[in-house]
Amino acid sequence: MNIDEEKEVQNLKNTGIEIVRKCGRLPLAIKVTASALASRDLTENEWRKYLGKYVGSHSMISDDIQGSLYLSYDELPHRLKQCFLYCALYAEDSIIERDKVTWLWIAEGFIEEQQGQLLEDIAEEYYYELIHRNLLQPDILSFSQARCKMHDLLRQLACNISREECFIGDVETLRGEYMSKLRRVTAINYKDKLVLPSMNKVEVKVRTFLTVNGPQSIEDALFKRFLLLRVLVLNCSLVQSIPNYIGKLIHLRLLNLDYTRISCLPKSIGSLKNLQVLSLRWCDDLHTLPSAMTLLSSLRCLDLLGTKINQVPKGIGKLKLLTCFGDYPVGDGSDNAVIQDGWKLEELSSLSQMRYLCLVKLERAAHCSRNAVLTDKRHLQKLILEWTEHGEGSYSKEDVSNTEKVFEQLIPPHNLEVMCILHFLGQQYPTWFGATCLSSLMSLVFIGVRSCVHLPPIGQLPNLKFLRIEGAHAVTKVGPEFVGCKKGDPVCDELVAFPKLEWLIFADMPNWEEWSFFEEEVAAADVRGEDGAAEIRKVDAQPARVRLLPHLLKLQLHGCPKLRDLPQQLGKDTACLKELSLSGRSNLKAVEDRPMLSEVLAIGYCEGLERICNLPQVTELRVSGCPNLSHVEGLGSLQRLLLGEDMQEVSSRWVPRLQEEHQRLHGEDLDIYTWTRVDNMGKR
């Protein structure tokens, strides 16, 4: 670094300190300001220009609005300003779901079209940009940042900026003249019936109307007077019917009736030519879709998740703009009437813009007449394949064979990123289930695959980050086939197994006994205690030049009572492993000698567990339901100990030694808490 560069860095440092001081040293204000500065040139002039907007101000923090936060908002492009302010319509501390809020932005017209891109893709870019700028906070429990929150101070800022056009509260308190200014309303309901204020001759220009604490009924005035509505959300209400007047809302683009008690949709819904989103999730009394549905030429999203639809209109393929279809009920194609029991798979062929697709009742699918029903969908990112769950042994060999043939033909496109397999009743996976076809896959979930004896060969998927396998009851052994490599295969010599996997979850696998990654491991010495009980220990039996799970952050094994031990190679290359969670492992005797494991070890309901030893990097230990745990030592980095209520007497044997060790190493007391919360460590 030359003298001029050193001088520039020092000047930036001094300016930065001044900016931090102007932020009142408020962490949120500093983070948001830093995000705003990141988009500017890294020069003193640019930073001074930013700071100059507050010349004469003692602090960026005012009584009502944090000035630094406002400045970061002010620097947003217009397209992002609207999206940011819209999030204030969510009640305080609410979870904001990516897929829902982006549909709202699209319906309001906030998303600028770009040639060659779907509106939904552009809306997601907006969402992640707001997170990147620290204006939305991602939920740490959400793997792909699909959920977020808005910080109270930022929400206050957004409410203040948009107070002339937005209202959140009891709509009965609104005065008629104020209604003429409003564009967006979140109605927080406190009564059985949602009563609107007296509007007399006031012109209502409300574009968005959302309800919270869903009412049992709604005045017809909502449908008669709010004629400019673009967004109408009546979810979680006890509304039983939608009047025909809704056909007059010709500007309506989004209609959300999730969790309502409607039993039918009016025929007039076919008049909503601008409707883009129709959400009918978990409508228990709704079983039929009207033929007018096929007239919704602008429809982009039809979500029927959890709604048991058994009569559908023929011709769903006419809705060529559909990008999202939740719970597409598959029919056997035997009925050619106007109203059918489900749609044939072939009807998907004309829906070329599909981005998210969930197929349900797949056991009813007939043999496809063409293999490319999904392959040519270049926008498809998320695919859910679901068969109806029945008791074991309830399907004939013919049913199983047909299911496997249909699955074999559902070849997804190479761009698929998320895939979920639910209650597959076949005994073997399709031949395309591997790295070649699923090269873009980032998240893969199996639930209720009870009949498959082996897991599919997915260890070579190059972009897989999240893997969850639950309810694989027939699996007794997981071996090299899971990695996609067998002994003698030359590829194994330089193999990276699960190269990008970060989360690995196994649950409800009651018959699983053995877990290995490579053939060489079978010949390795079995590591067991004197009484034959399993121990989790690290033994180096890994083949040369083989890397295993190099990016694994979290490993969870819940409800696998017969699993004797973890793979002997697990731990050598898993330098990133931060959290190991074990529950329902009755055969487990010891967890020890895991130097790679850092941060969190959570153990629940492992009745045979006796020892937790030599885990030098673990900073937090959570234990419950382990009545025989008698030795806990060698946890030099431990900072927090969380004990279940049932562990108080048992822990008295070893907690004093832990406290002495912590005092000796760190000069302070160990933080110990009683764990009363019921969560995923609960007994299965």
N, C-alpha and C positions, 0 to 999 in steps of 0.2 A: 504494500500500500504506500503510495507516495504522499508527500506533505499535503497537497491539496485535498486528496481523498480523506486523509486523517482529519483535516480541518472540517470537511463537510460532515463527516460522521459525528464529530464533537458538537457541531452546530445543530444537527438533527437531534442529538441526545438532549441538548439544552431546551430545544423547542418542544421535544416530547415530554420532558418533565413539566414544562409550563402547561401543556395540554392536559396532562394528568391532573395538575393542580386545578385547572379550570373545570375538570370533570368532578370536582369535589371528592376525588379518590373513590368514587362509587364504582365498584367492579363492573356492573352492567354497562354504565356509561362509558367506561374505558374500553370494554370489549366491542361495543357498537361503534365507538369512534375509531378504534383500530381497524375495524372492517371497512369503514368509509375511507380511511386513509390508504388502505391497501389498493384501492382502485385509482389512486393518484400517483404521479411520478414521485420517486424517492429523492426529493430535493428539498432543501430548506425553504425555498421560495413557495413551493406547493403547500408545505405544512404551515408556513406563515400566513398564506392566503386563507387557508382553512381557519386558522386561529383568529385571523383578522375580522372575521364575521362577528366576533364577540369583543371587539375593541370597546373599552368603556364599561364593560360588564365585569364586576368583581368575580363572578363565578358563573359557570354555565348552568348551575342549578338554581331554578326559581321555585317559588312556592307551588305553582300549579303544574308546570311541565319542566322536565329536565332538558335544559337547552341543548346539551350535547346530543340527546336522543332525537330532539326535533331536527337538529342540523343533519343527522344521519338520514332521517326520513326525507328531509328536503332535498338531499342529494340523489334520492332514488329516481330512476326513470318513471315517467308518468304511469306506465303499465304496471309497475310494481307498487306504486303508491296506492292505487285503487285496491289491489289485492291485499296489501297490508292493512288498510283501513277496514276492509270487509271482515277481517278476522275479529274485530272488536265486537261483532254481532254475537259471538260466542260468549256465554256467561263466564264469569270469573272462574279460573282454575279448570275450565273445561278442556277435555282432550280434543284436539283438532286432528281429524283423520285426513291424510293426504288425498285419498281418492274422492272423499266427499267434498272437501273444500275446493278442489280443482274443478269439480263439476259445477259448483256454485259460481266460480269465476267465469267459466265458459258460458253458463246461462246468462250471466249479467253482461256478457260481451266485452270482458276485460282482456281477453286473449287475442293478440294480434296474429292473424293468419300468416303463415310462411309457406311458400311453395315447397311441396314435397314432404311436408311434415303434418302429422295429425295434430289437431287442436289439443288433444289430451297430452301428447308428448311435450308440447310447448308449455302447457299449464304446469306440468311437473317441473320443468326447468325453472319457472317462476318460483315455485314452492321451495325448491332446493336453494335457489339464490337468496331467498329471504332467510333461510337457515344459515347459509354461508355468511350473510351479513349480520348474524346474531340477532335478527329481529323476530325470529321464531326459535324456540328452544326444542330440539328433538327429544323425544322420550327415550331415555337410556335403555329401557327394556324392549324397545322396538328395533329389530335387527336392521332393517333397511331405512330407518328414519321415516317410516310410514305414518308415524303419529308424532304430534308435537304439542306444545303449549305456548301461550303468549304470556310473557312476564307481566306481572301486575302493573309495573311502571309503564311498560310499552302499551299495554291495553288502555291505561289511563290517558296516555298521549293520543292514541288513535281515537278514543271516545271524545276527547276534547276537540280534536281537529274536525271530526265529522258530526259534531253535536247538532248542527243545523239540519242535517239530512237523516240522521239515524236516531232511533229510539229503542231503548231496552228497558222493559218494565211492564207494569200493568196498563194495558191500552185503555182501560176504562177511565184512567185519569187524564187522558189526552183531551185537549180542547179542539174543537172543530177547525179553528183557524190555523192551528199548528199543523194539522193533518195535511194542509195544502202544501207545506214545505217538505214534508217527510218523503224520503225515497226508500228507506229500509227500516223494517220493524222486527224486533224480537219480542214476541208477546209472552211474558212470564205470567202464567195463569195461576190464580189462587182459588178459583171457583169451579164448579162442575161444568158451567157453560161459559164459553168465551163470548163476552158481550163487548161489542164495539162501541166507541163513543158516538154521540149524536153528531152527524155530519151535515145535516140539513142540505144546503145547496153547495157545500164545499167540494171543489174538484179534487179528487183523490189521485195522486200521482205515485203512489207507493209501488216500487218495483219488486221488492223482496219482502215476504211475510213468513216469519219463522215462529213456531210455537215451542215453548218449554213448559214442562209439567202438563202434558197433554190433557185437554178438557174432554168431557164426555160428549159434548155437542158444540156446534159452532153456528152462529147466526147466518142465515142465508145472505145477509148484507155483504158478507165477505166476498161472495161470488158475484153479487149484483153490482156493487159499487167499486170494487177494486179491479177495474177493467184493464189496467195497464200492467198488471202483475206479470213478471217474468219468472219469479221463483215463489213457489208455494210449498211450504214444509209443514205438514200436519202430523208428523210421525209421533208415535207413542201416545196417541189420543184414543179415546174410546168411541170415536166417530164411527157410526155404523153404515152410513150411506153418503154418497156424493151426489148432489143435485144435478139435474140436467143443465143448470145454468153454467156449469163449468165450461160448456162448449162455447160460451161467449168470451172466454178469456183467450182471445186469439193470439195474444202476445206471449202466452205462457210457454216457457222453455224447460222448466224443471218442476215436476210434481212428485213430492215425496209423501207416500202414505204408509211408510213402514210401521209395523206393530199396531195398526188400526184394526177395527172390527168390521171393516167393510166386507160384504159378501158378494158384491158385484160391482162392475164399472158401468156407468151410463153409456149408451150408444153415442151420445154427443161427444164423447172423448175423441172420436174420429175427426172432429172439426178442428182439433188443436194441431194445425199444420206446421206450427213452429216448435212443437214440443220436441226437445232433445233428450230429456231424461225422464223416465218413468220408473220410480223405485217402489216396489211392492214387497219388501222383505217381511217375512214372518207375519203375514196376514192369515191367521189360522182359519178364518171363515171364507176365504176366497179360494174357489176351486176351478173357476172358469174364466177364460179371457174372451171378450167379445170379438166378433168378426171385424168390427171397426178398427181394431188394433192395426190391421195391415194397411190402414190409410195414413198412418203417422209417418209420412215420407221423410221427415227431418230427424226421426228418432235415432239417437246415437247410443243410448244406454237403456236396456231393459233388465232390471234386477229383480229376480223372483226368489232370492235366497230364502230357504226355509218355508216357502209357501207351497202347499201341496196342490199344484195345478194338475188337473187330470183331463181338462177339455181345452183345446187350443184351436185357433182358426187356421185353416190351411193357407199357405202362402207367406210364411214368415220371411222367405227369401226376397220378398219385394222391398224389405227395409234395408236397402243396400248401404246405408250410411252407418249401420250398427257397428260400433267398435267394442261394446261391452255387453255381455250377455251372462247374467247370473242365473244358474239353475235352469238350463235349457232341458226341458223334459223330453227324453228320447222315446219315440214310439216305435212299434214294430213295422209300421208302414202298410199294414193290412187294410186299413180303413181309408178310403178315398173320399169320405164325406167332407162337407165344408168345415165341420167341427170334428177334431180328431182327439185321440187320447194322448198324443204327443207328436213331435216332429221327427221325421226321418233324418238320419245323419246327412243324407244327400242334400237336404235343404240348406245346409251350411255352405254349400259350394259357391253360391253367389254372394256370400257375405265376405268380400275380399279385404275389408278394412278391419276385421276383427282383431282386437288388441287384448281383450280379456274374455275367456270363455270357460264356463263351468257346465259340463255335461252330467246330468243326473239320470238315474234309472237306466244305466247302460246295459243292465241284464236283459232289457227288452229290445236291444238293437238287433236288427237283422244283419246278415252278412252284407257289407258295403259293396256297392257295384263299382266303386272306384277307390283307389288307394290315396289319391291326392286331396281328400276332403279337408285335411288340415295342412298338408305340406306346402301348399302354395300361398299360405297366409303370412306374408312377409312382415306384417305389423304385430303378429301375435307374440305377446310377451309372457302372459300368465295363462296356464291351462290347468283346470281341475277336472279329473275324471273320477266319477263317483258311481258305485253300484249300491243298490239298496241293501242295507244290512239285514241279514237273516241269521238264524241259528246255524251252527255247524252241522253239516250233513243234510241241509235242506235243499240242496241242488243236485240234479242228476248229472251223470257223466256228460250227457249231451249239452246241458246248460254250461258246464265248465268248459267244454271244448269250444262251443260257440263264443263264449266270452273271450277266450284266448285268441280266437281267430279275429274277432272284432278289434281287440286291443292291438293285435299285430298290424292291422290296417290303419290305426290312428297315428300315423307317423307325423310327429310335429315338425315345424320348420326349424332351421338351424338357428334362428334368432331367438328362440324361446329362452326366457330367463327364470321363470318360476314354474314348477310343476308339482301338483299334489295328486296322489293316488289314494283314494278312499274306498275301503271295503272291497277291494278286488277279490273276486271269488275264484280266480284261476289258480293253477298250481305252478305255473312258470311264466316268467316275464317275456315280453316280445324280444325278438332277436336284435332289434334296433336300439335296445336300451344300453347305450355305451357312449364312449367319447366322440365318435364320429358324428352321430346325429344330434347329440346334446352338448355340443361344444360351447354354447353360450350360457348354459344353465348355471344359475347362481344359487338357487334355493330349491331343495327337493324334500318333499314330505311324503312318507308312507304312513297311513293309519288304517288299522284293521285288516292288514293283508294276512289273514289267518291261515291260508292253505299253502302258501309258498314255503318250501323247505329251505331254500337258499335265498340269500340276498343277491340283488343284481350286481354285475361287475361295474361299479361306478367310481372306483378309486382313481381312475385316470381322467375324470372330467376336469378340464383345465381351469374352469372358472367357478367351480362349486365352492360356496362359502358357508352355506347353512344346510345341514342334513338332520332330519328328524325321522326316526323309525319307531313306530308305536303299534303294539298289538300284533306283532309277527309271532303268533302262537306256535306255529309249526317249526320254527327255527330252533335247532338244538346246538348248532355249531356255526360259527362265522369264521371262514378261513380265507386262503389266498384268492378265491374266486371273487371275494368282495373288493379286493384291490384291483382285480383285473389282470392278475399275473399268476402263473403257475411255475412250479419247479422245472428247470430246464429251458424256460423261455428266455432267449437272449436279451429281451427288453428289460428283464428284471435286474440285469447287471448295473444299469444306470437309472433306476426307477425313482421317481418322486411320487409317493402315494398321497393322494388327496392334497395336491400342491397348494391350494388356496383356502382350504376348509378352515373356518374360524369357530363355528359352533357345531358340536356333534351331540345328539340327544338320542338315547335309547330308552324306551319305556314300555311297560306292560309286556314283557317277554318271559313268561313263567317257565318255559322249558329250555331256555338258553343255558348251556353248560360250558362251552369252550369258545374262546376267542383268540385267534392268531392271525397274523398278517402274511407270513411266509412259510413255505414248506420246511425250511431248515429249523424252524421253531419247534416242530413236532418232536424232533430228535433231542432237543435240549432237555436238560435235567428239569424235572418237575419241582417247583418250589413250593413246599408245603410244610406245615408245622408238624410237631411230633404226633398230634392226634389226627392228622390228616386234613385238618381244616385249611381253607385257602388263605393265602396272604398276598397282599399287593406289594411286590418288590420289583426292583429293576434289575434284570439280568441281561447282559449284552449278548444276544444270540442273533443279531441282525446281520443279514448278508452284506457283503462289501458294496460300497457305492450306492446304497439304498437310503433314501431320505423319506422319513415318515411324518406326515402331518406337521410340516415346518411352521405353519401359521395358526395352529390350533390355539384358541383362547379359552374356550369353555367346553368341558366334557361332563355330561350328565348321564347317569345310569339309575333309573328309577323303576322299581318293580321287576327286578331280574333276580329272583331269589336263588336260583341254582347256579348262577355264573360263578365259577370257582376262583378265577383271578383275571386280572387285566393282562393284555398281551405283554410279553417279556420285553419287546422292543419299545413299547410306549414309554416315552420319557427321554430317550436319548436325543431325538431331534426336535422334540416339542418344547423348545426353549421359550415359546410365547405363552405356554399354558398358564392361565391366571386363575381359573376356577375349576375345581373338581367337585361335583355334587353326586353323592351316593345315597340311595334310600331303598329300603326293601331288599337288602342283600343279607339274608339270614345266614348264608354260608361264609361270610367274610369274617376273618379272624384278626387281620392286621393291615394297617395302612402305614407303610414305612419306606424309608430310603427312596424318596422322590425329590432329589435336589432341584429338578427343573420346575416343579410346581411352585408358583408364587401367588400371593395375595389370598385367595379364599379356598378353604376346604369345608364343605358342608356335608354332614353325615346324619342320616335319620333312619331310625328303625332297622338297624343292623344288630339284631339281638346277640349274635355270636362275637361281635367285635370286642377285642381285648386290648389292643395296642395301637397307639398313634405315635410314631417315633421317627426322628431324623428327617424332618421336613424344614430345612433351614431357612427357606424363603417365605413360608406361609405367614401372612400378617393378620389373617382373620380366620378363626375356627368356630364353626357352628355345629353343635352336637345335640341330638335329642333321640330318645328311644333306644339307647345303647346301655342296657342295665349291667353288662359285664365288662365295661371299659375300665381297666384298672391301671394302665400305664400310658401316660402322655408326657413325652419329653423330647428334647432335641428340636424345639421350635424357637430358635433364637431370635427370629424377627417378629414374633407374635405381638400384636398390638391390641387386638380385641378378641374376647372370648364370649360367645353367646351360648348359653346353656338352656335347654328346654326345662320346663318345670319339673319333669320327671327325672332330671339328672342331678338334683340338688344333693341327695345323699351319696350317690355314686361318685360324684366329682370331688367330694371331700377327701378322697384318697390321694388325688394327684394335683389338685388346684394349688395347695400350699407350695409344692415344689416349683410349679410354673411361676408363681408370684415371686419366689425367692430368685429364680433365674432371671426374670424380667428386671427385678430391682438391681441385681448385680450387673446386668448388661447395659441397662438404660437409665438407672438411677431414679426410677419412678415406678408407681404402682401400675399393675396391669388392669386395663379396663375390662370389667366383667359384667355381663348383662344377663337377665333372665329372659328367655325367649318364649313368649306367649302367643306369637302370631301364627295363625294357621295358613300355610302356603304350600308351595310345591314340594316341601320337605315332609308334608303330612303323610301319614301311613296310608298305603294303598291296600 
